[in-house]
């Protein structure tokens, strides 16, 4: 098998896990490709004796599986690079919570031996696409595995977000922002501002306001084949649009259209290591925090 490895270049203390990963893959007879930036970080800055078969830049790679080693942010960047390639992605968590990157470093050996034995499953995750007017361009990708968020730029006043679904007016949110999330993203930014947790196979999108002016405004879950349009007004005449955390400035009244993308991301899961197992582990559901 050939693996394409992406990694976090800001975690020097945790980079030893990359060496262990490569050693395990070599023992299994794998071909290793690595993102050139991550390789230069490991070899140049950390001084790690990493041996790989080839290096690549950007999305110029092919592999049987993509490995993300870092946190969920690293996983999202790897998913962005994989895009429409249809290559399954597995995440090794050296970050904090790790909903997407849910394999611990201690599980590396067992996990990849199971993969070589065919003992794993794939979960397909939906992706959102942001469509802008022809004269507006984003520096980063317009596709989001987690969420697309519209946010105010300054700390002085809220923004108005006129929201329509399939052309029908829903409401005008007076808020600090609005988060449109996939089921995958329902455990990320949307959850932190009061949105519900949605199972990955639910075929839905959640719209969650950020600090709404009215207490009557609540998150709403809709079908993922419906189209959302947003028109934003702001006293500063601009606002931020964030696609999986990468934010850029947009001018007031720029119409944003959000719909389900025409491809999905395949996420590798260990056997008996599914979504609900992750919820129990990461969110400590069922744990008794009372002192004995």
C-alpha positions as a Markdown table, in Angstrom:
| # | Residue | x | y | z |
|---|---|---|---|---|
| 1 | Unk | 0.0 | 0.0 | 0.0 |
| 2 | Unk | 1.0 | 3.6 | -0.5 |
| 3 | Unk | 0.3 | 6.2 | 2.1 |
| 4 | Unk | 0.4 | 10.0 | 1.7 |
| 5 | Unk | 1.3 | 11.7 | 5.0 |
| 6 | Unk | 0.3 | 15.2 | 6.1 |
| 7 | Unk | 1.4 | 16.6 | 9.5 |
| 8 | Unk | 1.3 | 19.5 | 11.9 |
| 9 | Unk | 4.4 | 21.7 | 11.6 |
| 10 | Unk | 3.9 | 23.4 | 14.9 |
| 11 | Unk | 4.3 | 20.5 | 17.3 |
| 12 | Unk | 8.0 | 19.7 | 17.6 |
| 13 | Unk | 7.6 | 18.0 | 21.0 |
| 14 | Unk | 5.0 | 15.6 | 19.5 |
| 15 | Unk | 6.8 | 14.9 | 16.2 |
| 16 | Unk | 8.4 | 11.7 | 17.5 |
| 17 | Unk | 5.1 | 10.0 | 16.6 |
| 18 | Unk | 5.8 | 10.6 | 12.9 |
| 19 | Unk | 9.0 | 8.6 | 13.2 |
| 20 | Unk | 7.2 | 5.8 | 14.9 |
| 21 | Unk | 4.5 | 5.9 | 12.2 |
| 22 | Unk | 7.1 | 5.7 | 9.4 |
| 23 | Unk | 8.9 | 2.8 | 11.0 |
| 24 | Unk | 5.7 | 0.9 | 11.4 |
| 25 | Unk | 4.7 | 1.5 | 7.8 |
| 26 | Unk | 8.2 | 0.4 | 6.6 |
| 27 | Unk | 7.9 | -2.8 | 8.6 |
| 28 | Unk | 4.7 | -3.5 | 6.8 |
| 29 | Unk | 6.3 | -2.9 | 3.4 |
| 30 | Unk | 4.4 | 0.3 | 2.7 |
| 31 | Unk | 5.4 | 3.0 | 0.2 |
| 32 | Unk | 5.6 | 6.3 | 2.0 |
| 33 | Unk | 4.9 | 9.7 | 0.4 |
| 34 | Unk | 5.1 | 12.8 | 2.5 |
| 35 | Unk | 4.1 | 16.4 | 2.2 |
| 36 | Unk | 7.3 | 18.3 | 1.5 |
| 37 | Unk | 6.6 | 21.0 | 4.1 |
| 38 | Unk | 6.1 | 18.4 | 6.8 |
| 39 | Unk | 9.2 | 16.5 | 5.7 |
| 40 | Unk | 11.4 | 19.7 | 5.9 |
| 41 | Unk | 10.0 | 20.4 | 9.3 |
| 42 | Unk | 10.8 | 17.0 | 10.6 |
| 43 | Unk | 14.3 | 16.8 | 9.1 |
| 44 | Unk | 15.4 | 20.4 | 9.1 |
| 45 | Unk | 13.9 | 21.8 | 12.3 |
| 46 | Unk | 13.5 | 18.7 | 14.5 |
| 47 | Unk | 16.5 | 16.8 | 13.1 |
| 48 | Unk | 14.5 | 13.6 | 12.8 |
| 49 | Unk | 16.0 | 10.7 | 10.6 |
| 50 | Unk | 12.8 | 10.2 | 8.5 |
| 51 | Unk | 13.1 | 8.0 | 5.4 |
| 52 | Unk | 10.4 | 8.3 | 2.8 |
| 53 | Unk | 10.0 | 7.2 | -0.8 |
| 54 | Unk | 8.8 | 10.4 | -2.3 |
| 55 | Unk | 7.8 | 14.0 | -1.5 |
| 56 | Unk | 5.0 | 16.0 | -2.9 |
| 57 | Unk | 3.6 | 19.6 | -2.8 |
| 58 | Unk | 0.0 | 20.7 | -2.6 |
| 59 | Unk | -2.4 | 18.1 | -4.0 |
| 60 | Unk | 0.1 | 16.6 | -6.4 |
| 61 | Unk | 0.0 | 13.1 | -5.0 |
| 62 | Unk | -1.7 | 9.7 | -5.4 |
| 63 | Unk | -2.0 | 7.1 | -2.7 |
| 64 | Unk | -4.2 | 4.3 | -1.3 |
| 65 | Unk | -4.7 | 6.1 | 1.9 |
| 66 | Unk | -4.0 | 9.6 | 3.4 |
| 67 | Unk | -2.6 | 9.9 | 6.9 |
| 68 | Unk | -3.1 | 13.0 | 8.9 |
| 69 | Unk | -0.9 | 13.3 | 12.0 |
| 70 | Unk | -1.8 | 16.3 | 14.2 |
| 71 | Unk | -5.2 | 17.6 | 15.4 |
| 72 | Unk | -8.5 | 18.1 | 13.7 |
| 73 | Unk | -7.2 | 21.2 | 11.9 |
| 74 | Unk | -4.5 | 19.1 | 10.3 |
| 75 | Unk | -7.1 | 16.5 | 9.3 |
| 76 | Unk | -9.2 | 19.3 | 7.7 |
| 77 | Unk | -6.2 | 20.5 | 5.7 |
| 78 | Unk | -5.5 | 17.0 | 4.5 |
| 79 | Unk | -9.1 | 16.5 | 3.5 |
| 80 | Unk | -8.9 | 19.8 | 1.5 |
| 81 | Unk | -5.8 | 18.5 | -0.3 |
| 82 | Unk | -7.4 | 15.1 | -1.0 |
| 83 | Unk | -10.5 | 16.8 | -2.4 |
| 84 | Unk | -12.2 | 14.8 | -5.1 |
| 85 | Unk | -9.4 | 12.2 | -5.3 |
| 86 | Unk | -11.6 | 9.8 | -3.3 |
| 87 | Unk | -8.7 | 8.6 | -1.2 |
| 88 | Unk | -9.7 | 7.5 | 2.4 |
| 89 | Unk | -8.2 | 9.5 | 5.2 |
| 90 | Unk | -7.2 | 8.4 | 8.7 |
| 91 | Unk | -6.2 | 10.8 | 11.5 |
| 92 | Unk | -3.6 | 10.2 | 14.2 |
| 93 | Unk | -4.4 | 12.6 | 17.1 |
| 94 | Unk | -1.5 | 14.5 | 18.6 |
| 95 | Unk | -3.7 | 17.5 | 19.3 |
| 96 | Unk | -6.4 | 18.1 | 21.9 |
| 97 | Unk | -9.9 | 16.7 | 21.5 |
| 98 | Unk | -9.7 | 14.9 | 18.2 |
| 99 | Unk | -13.1 | 14.0 | 16.7 |
| 100 | Unk | -11.7 | 13.5 | 13.2 |
| 101 | Unk | -8.2 | 12.5 | 14.1 |
| 102 | Unk | -9.3 | 9.9 | 16.6 |
| 103 | Unk | -6.4 | 7.4 | 16.6 |
| 104 | Unk | -4.1 | 7.9 | 19.5 |
| 105 | Unk | -0.3 | 7.6 | 19.0 |
| 106 | Unk | -0.4 | 4.4 | 21.2 |
| 107 | Unk | -2.7 | 2.8 | 18.7 |
| 108 | Unk | -0.4 | 3.3 | 15.6 |
| 109 | Unk | 1.0 | -0.2 | 15.4 |
| 110 | Unk | -2.3 | -2.1 | 16.0 |
| 111 | Unk | -4.2 | 0.3 | 13.7 |
| 112 | Unk | -2.0 | -0.2 | 10.6 |
| 113 | Unk | -1.7 | -3.9 | 11.1 |
| 114 | Unk | -5.5 | -4.1 | 11.1 |
| 115 | Unk | -5.6 | -1.9 | 7.9 |
| 116 | Unk | -3.2 | -4.3 | 6.2 |
| 117 | Unk | -5.4 | -7.2 | 7.3 |
| 118 | Unk | -8.5 | -5.4 | 5.8 |
| 119 | Unk | -10.0 | -4.9 | 9.3 |
| 120 | Unk | -11.4 | -1.3 | 9.0 |
| 121 | Unk | -14.4 | 0.5 | 7.8 |
| 122 | Unk | -15.1 | 3.7 | 5.8 |
| 123 | Unk | -17.5 | 6.5 | 6.7 |
| 124 | Unk | -18.5 | 8.9 | 3.9 |
| 125 | Unk | -18.8 | 12.4 | 5.1 |
| 126 | Unk | -20.6 | 15.2 | 3.2 |
| 127 | Unk | -18.9 | 18.4 | 2.2 |
| 128 | Unk | -20.3 | 22.0 | 1.8 |
| 129 | Unk | -19.5 | 24.2 | -1.2 |
| 130 | Unk | -19.4 | 28.0 | -1.0 |
| 131 | Unk | -20.4 | 29.8 | -4.2 |
| 132 | Unk | -19.6 | 33.5 | -4.6 |
| 133 | Unk | -20.4 | 36.1 | -7.3 |
| 134 | Unk | -18.1 | 35.8 | -10.3 |
| 135 | Unk | -16.1 | 38.9 | -9.3 |
| 136 | Unk | -15.3 | 37.6 | -5.8 |
| 137 | Unk | -12.4 | 35.1 | -5.2 |
| 138 | Unk | -11.2 | 33.3 | -2.1 |
| 139 | Unk | -7.5 | 32.7 | -1.5 |
| 140 | Unk | -8.3 | 29.4 | 0.1 |
| 141 | Unk | -10.6 | 26.5 | -0.9 |
| 142 | Unk | -14.4 | 27.1 | -1.1 |
| 143 | Unk | -15.1 | 23.5 | 0.2 |
| 144 | Unk | -15.7 | 22.7 | 3.8 |
| 145 | Unk | -15.8 | 19.3 | 5.6 |
| 146 | Unk | -16.8 | 21.0 | 8.9 |
| 147 | Unk | -18.5 | 24.3 | 8.4 |
| 148 | Unk | -18.9 | 27.6 | 6.6 |
| 149 | Unk | -19.3 | 30.5 | 9.0 |
| 150 | Unk | -20.2 | 34.2 | 8.5 |
| 151 | Unk | -18.8 | 36.4 | 11.2 |
| 152 | Unk | -18.6 | 40.1 | 12.1 |
| 153 | Unk | -15.2 | 41.7 | 11.7 |
| 154 | Unk | -15.2 | 44.1 | 14.6 |
| 155 | Unk | -16.2 | 44.0 | 18.3 |
| 156 | Unk | -18.6 | 46.9 | 18.2 |
| 157 | Unk | -21.8 | 45.7 | 16.6 |
| 158 | Unk | -23.6 | 42.6 | 15.3 |
| 159 | Unk | -24.3 | 41.9 | 11.6 |
| 160 | Unk | -27.6 | 41.2 | 9.8 |
| 161 | Unk | -27.8 | 38.0 | 7.8 |
| 162 | Unk | -30.8 | 37.6 | 5.6 |
| 163 | Unk | -31.2 | 33.8 | 5.2 |
| 164 | Unk | -33.2 | 31.9 | 2.5 |
| 165 | Unk | -33.6 | 28.2 | 1.9 |
| 166 | Unk | -34.3 | 27.2 | -1.7 |
| 167 | Unk | -35.3 | 30.8 | -2.4 |
| 168 | Unk | -37.8 | 31.0 | 0.5 |
| 169 | Unk | -37.1 | 33.5 | 3.2 |
| 170 | Unk | -36.2 | 31.8 | 6.6 |
| 171 | Unk | -35.3 | 34.8 | 8.8 |
| 172 | Unk | -32.9 | 37.7 | 9.2 |
| 173 | Unk | -30.4 | 36.9 | 11.9 |
| 174 | Unk | -29.2 | 39.8 | 14.1 |
| 175 | Unk | -26.1 | 38.1 | 15.6 |
| 176 | Unk | -22.3 | 38.0 | 15.8 |
| 177 | Unk | -22.4 | 35.4 | 13.0 |
| 178 | Unk | -23.9 | 32.3 | 11.6 |
| 179 | Unk | -22.5 | 28.8 | 11.3 |
| 180 | Unk | -23.6 | 26.4 | 8.6 |
| 181 | Unk | -22.3 | 22.9 | 9.4 |
| 182 | Unk | -22.3 | 19.4 | 8.1 |
| 183 | Unk | -22.9 | 16.5 | 10.5 |
| 184 | Unk | -19.1 | 16.2 | 10.7 |
| 185 | Unk | -18.9 | 19.9 | 11.7 |
| 186 | Unk | -21.8 | 19.6 | 14.2 |
| 187 | Unk | -19.2 | 18.6 | 16.9 |
| 188 | Unk | -17.0 | 21.6 | 16.1 |
| 189 | Unk | -17.8 | 25.3 | 16.1 |
| 190 | Unk | -21.5 | 24.7 | 15.8 |
| 191 | Unk | -21.5 | 22.7 | 19.0 |
| 192 | Unk | -19.6 | 25.4 | 20.9 |
| 193 | Unk | -22.3 | 28.0 | 20.1 |
| 194 | Unk | -25.2 | 25.7 | 21.1 |
| 195 | Unk | -25.9 | 23.6 | 18.0 |
| 196 | Unk | -27.0 | 19.9 | 18.2 |
| 197 | Unk | -24.8 | 16.9 | 17.6 |
| 198 | Unk | -25.8 | 15.2 | 14.3 |
| 199 | Unk | -24.8 | 11.6 | 13.3 |
| 200 | Unk | -22.6 | 11.6 | 10.1 |
| 201 | Unk | -25.1 | 9.7 | 8.0 |
| 202 | Unk | -28.0 | 12.0 | 8.7 |
| 203 | Unk | -28.0 | 13.7 | 5.3 |
| 204 | Unk | -28.6 | 17.1 | 7.0 |
| 205 | Unk | -27.1 | 20.6 | 7.6 |
| 206 | Unk | -27.4 | 22.6 | 10.8 |
| 207 | Unk | -27.7 | 26.4 | 10.8 |
| 208 | Unk | -26.6 | 27.8 | 14.2 |
| 209 | Unk | -26.5 | 31.5 | 15.1 |
| 210 | Unk | -23.5 | 33.0 | 17.0 |
| 211 | Unk | -24.7 | 35.1 | 20.0 |
| 212 | Unk | -28.1 | 36.1 | 18.4 |
| 213 | Unk | -29.7 | 39.3 | 19.6 |
| 214 | Unk | -33.0 | 37.5 | 20.2 |
| 215 | Unk | -33.3 | 34.6 | 22.6 |
| 216 | Unk | -36.1 | 33.1 | 20.4 |
| 217 | Unk | -33.6 | 32.3 | 17.7 |
| 218 | Unk | -32.5 | 28.7 | 17.8 |
| 219 | Unk | -30.5 | 26.3 | 15.6 |
| 220 | Unk | -32.4 | 24.6 | 12.8 |
| 221 | Unk | -31.6 | 21.3 | 11.0 |
| 222 | Unk | -32.5 | 21.1 | 7.3 |
| 223 | Unk | -31.9 | 18.6 | 4.4 |
| 224 | Unk | -28.5 | 18.6 | 2.9 |
| 225 | Unk | -29.8 | 18.8 | -0.7 |
| 226 | Unk | -31.3 | 22.2 | 0.0 |
| 227 | Unk | -29.6 | 25.4 | -1.0 |
| 228 | Unk | -28.9 | 28.3 | 1.4 |
| 229 | Unk | -28.4 | 31.9 | 0.4 |
| 230 | Unk | -27.1 | 34.6 | 2.7 |
| 231 | Unk | -27.1 | 38.4 | 2.3 |
| 232 | Unk | -25.1 | 40.2 | 4.9 |
| 233 | Unk | -25.3 | 43.8 | 6.1 |
| 234 | Unk | -22.8 | 45.4 | 8.5 |
| 235 | Unk | -22.0 | 48.8 | 9.9 |
| 236 | Unk | -18.4 | 48.3 | 8.9 |
| 237 | Unk | -19.6 | 47.4 | 5.4 |
| 238 | Unk | -17.7 | 44.1 | 5.4 |
| 239 | Unk | -17.6 | 40.8 | 7.2 |
| 240 | Unk | -15.7 | 37.6 | 7.5 |
| 241 | Unk | -16.4 | 34.3 | 5.8 |
| 242 | Unk | -14.6 | 31.3 | 7.3 |
| 243 | Unk | -14.4 | 28.0 | 5.5 |
| 244 | Unk | -13.2 | 25.3 | 7.9 |
| 245 | Unk | -11.5 | 27.9 | 10.0 |
| 246 | Unk | -9.7 | 29.8 | 7.1 |
| 247 | Unk | -11.3 | 33.3 | 7.2 |
| 248 | Unk | -11.3 | 36.0 | 4.6 |
| 249 | Unk | -12.9 | 39.4 | 4.3 |
| 250 | Unk | -15.9 | 40.0 | 2.1 |
| 251 | Unk | -17.7 | 43.2 | 1.2 |
| 252 | Unk | -21.2 | 43.9 | 2.5 |
| 253 | Unk | -24.1 | 42.6 | 0.3 |
| 254 | Unk | -21.9 | 39.9 | -1.3 |
| 255 | Unk | -24.4 | 37.1 | -1.7 |
| 256 | Unk | -23.2 | 33.8 | -0.4 |
| 257 | Unk | -24.7 | 30.5 | -1.7 |
| 258 | Unk | -24.1 | 27.3 | 0.2 |
| 259 | Unk | -24.9 | 23.8 | -1.1 |
| 260 | Unk | -23.8 | 20.3 | -0.7 |
| 261 | Unk | -20.7 | 19.5 | -2.8 |
| 262 | Unk | -20.7 | 16.9 | -5.5 |
| 263 | Unk | -18.2 | 14.7 | -3.7 |
| 264 | Unk | -17.7 | 13.2 | -0.2 |
| 265 | Unk | -14.7 | 12.6 | 2.0 |
| 266 | Unk | -14.0 | 9.0 | 3.1 |
| 267 | Unk | -12.9 | 8.6 | 6.7 |
| 268 | Unk | -11.1 | 5.5 | 7.9 |
| 269 | Unk | -12.4 | 4.0 | 11.1 |
| 270 | Unk | -11.1 | 1.1 | 13.1 |
| 271 | Unk | -13.5 | -1.8 | 13.7 |
| 272 | Unk | -15.6 | -1.0 | 16.8 |
| 273 | Unk | -14.4 | 2.5 | 16.7 |
| 274 | Unk | -17.3 | 4.4 | 15.2 |
| 275 | Unk | -19.0 | 7.7 | 15.8 |
| 276 | Unk | -20.8 | 6.8 | 19.0 |
| 277 | Unk | -17.6 | 5.3 | 20.5 |
| 278 | Unk | -15.9 | 8.6 | 19.7 |
| 279 | Unk | -18.7 | 10.6 | 21.4 |
| 280 | Unk | -18.5 | 8.5 | 24.6 |
| 281 | Unk | -14.7 | 8.8 | 24.7 |
| 282 | Unk | -14.2 | 12.4 | 23.7 |
| 283 | Unk | -17.2 | 13.9 | 25.5 |
| 284 | Unk | -17.0 | 11.5 | 28.4 |
| 285 | Unk | -20.6 | 10.5 | 28.1 |
| 286 | Unk | -21.6 | 8.2 | 30.9 |
| 287 | Unk | -18.6 | 9.2 | 33.0 |
| 288 | Unk | -19.3 | 9.9 | 36.6 |
| 289 | Unk | -17.3 | 12.9 | 37.6 |
| 290 | Unk | -18.4 | 12.8 | 41.3 |
| 291 | Unk | -15.7 | 12.1 | 43.8 |
| 292 | Unk | -15.8 | 8.6 | 45.4 |
